[in-house]
Amino acid sequence: MTYQGQYGAREPARTELDAMPGAVLLEFGAPWCGHCRAAQPALQALLAARDGLTHLKIEDGRGRPLGRAFGVKLWPTLVLLRAGQEQARVVRPLSREDLAVLASALDAPA
């Protein structure tokens, strides 16, 4: 899957996320968030070279239980899952270097 430009208002159920095959990158944020917008070029660059990665942009905020279940406090928060297990997390990235932990986790054997 390629880079997702829009935040989705629908939150997938945790069981749905756990059942997804391969690597799943959750991006919690909001379309009006300046930090979220600033992170997009680096995130696009990371995802451009990644086939087989599912990227889900999830609009977060009050009354949104999925973000709370993942302990999201700042936006954007990126959580990489494999088989429902958290592999890496990055909060408020601005550059490709900030996303290095995600790149390493994606390059690690599954």
Protein Blocks (a to p, Z undefined) as FASTA:
>chain_A
ZZdfbdcfbdcdfklmmmpgcjdddddddfklmklmmmmmmmmmmmmmmghiacdddded
ehiaklmmnopabdcdddddeehiafbdcehifbfklmmmmmmmmmpcZZ
